[in-house]
Amino acid sequence: MTDLTTTYLGMTLAHPVMPSASPLTGDLDTLHRLVEAGAPAVVLPSLFEEQIEHEAMAVHFGLEFGAEAFAEAPAGYFPELDDYNTGPDQYLDLVRAAKRELPVPVIASLNGTTKGGWTLYARILADAGIDALELNIYVVAADPELSADDVERQYLELVEEVRAAIDIPLAVKIGPYFSSLPHMARRLVDAGADGLVLFNRFYQPDIDLQALDVIPDLVLSTPADLRLPLRWTAILYGRVDCSLAASGGVHTAEEAVKMVLVGADVTTMAAALLQNGPDHLRTVRDGLAAWFDENGYASIEQAKGSLSQQAVPDPAAYARANYMRTLTSYHSEAGL
Ligand SMILES: Cc1cc2nc3c(=O)[nH]c(=O)nc-3n(C[C@H](O)[C@H](O)[C@H](O)COP(=O)(O)O)c2cc1C
């Protein structure tokens, strides 16, 4: 039997098939179902910078308004901060309940783009007992005044600030769109990241031709989406001194196996679990276990990275040399 244990962010996990942040992990009952299906750890959905700032503004405004307009208002007229049912408060309730009730590590997630007061929530979450924090940096760099260096500095300062606030392991979830991803990955590690989650999905808005408006449209991943994190995990493996988590396109055991072979410490799933339910995690874990068993691997650690760029006989297969071969090997299905 293959030893399926894996190390991620310094934690020993029973196996590498983990649920990533999604609405499924935002509900305590579903979290229990995921753990029953074998989840070795869970990543809660993100608490968003906007959520924190919005609530902070609302509370601030409420208290200010009370003080000015109702100077004589009796104490307790406005709710105390403590029992204000804000987004962050609900999130903390979820964190505390998950920590109390689940027998596996709980990773909370913060999503933001700017430095500032909201990063204090990293410490609040750490104080609530989470085992690790995932910082999801979702920047759409749309300002022509900002150079690539400006944007990258924004990432690094954010990571440094959060790193300084907490002592627990910190993973950083990034998108793939950097001119030099390996260089940026190293800088993120230097700034304090213990792990990288590859990748954020940048949801693309669509146009509603009837309403002539821009509409948000969340399209779930398919296994074809695996190729992007697959390539970059393969390239980064052994080149950055941190854990690697793969996110995007893992739907079946086959994709999970591939991600481990190219170097992922954990392979995560959101879409597949949303589509098939929490029990699907067990199916993928069992399929992964069977594959490594049948192919004679003693352990996941032995398999990890064995098809990374540094390990394969033709490293160029992950880089440009493959480009021409890929294009010229195409055969039109219409016989053209
Ligand atoms: C409905 C939905 C909600 C999500 N919410 C979050 C979130 O709160 N924070 C986060 O970091 N990622 C979130 N994600 C992204 C997933 O964690 C994951 O990175 C992405 O879906 C790619 O993985 P997949 O192909 O397994 O779905 C969400 C994805 C979906 C589909």
The ligand as a Gaussian input file, in Angstrom:
#p B3LYP/6-31G(d) Opt

LIG

0 1
 C      -18.515000      29.175000      -6.291000
 C      -17.060000      29.312000      -5.979000
 C      -16.643000      30.074000      -4.890000
 C      -15.277000      30.245000      -4.612000
 N      -14.901000      30.985000      -3.527000
 C      -13.566000      31.139000      -3.256000
 C      -13.142000      31.873000      -2.134000
 O      -13.923000      32.377000      -1.335000
 N      -11.803000      32.023000      -1.957000
 C      -10.863000      31.471000      -2.791000
 O       -9.659000      31.614000      -2.577000
 N      -11.261000      30.746000      -3.860000
 C      -12.577000      30.570000      -4.101000
 N      -12.961000      29.840000      -5.193000
 C      -11.919000      29.292000      -6.097000
 C      -11.618000      27.833000      -5.767000
 O      -11.098000      27.673000      -4.467000
 C      -10.611000      27.270000      -6.771000
 O       -9.381000      27.942000      -6.639000
 C      -11.073000      27.389000      -8.221000
 O      -12.440000      27.109000      -8.339000
 C      -10.300000      26.440000      -9.124000
 O      -10.412000      25.109000      -8.659000
 P      -11.453000      24.041000      -9.277000
 O      -11.080000      23.830000     -10.683000
 O      -11.256000      22.821000      -8.421000
 O      -12.830000      24.624000      -9.134000
 C      -14.312000      29.635000      -5.459000
 C      -14.739000      28.856000      -6.541000
 C      -16.080000      28.680000      -6.806000
 C      -16.487000      27.840000      -7.974000

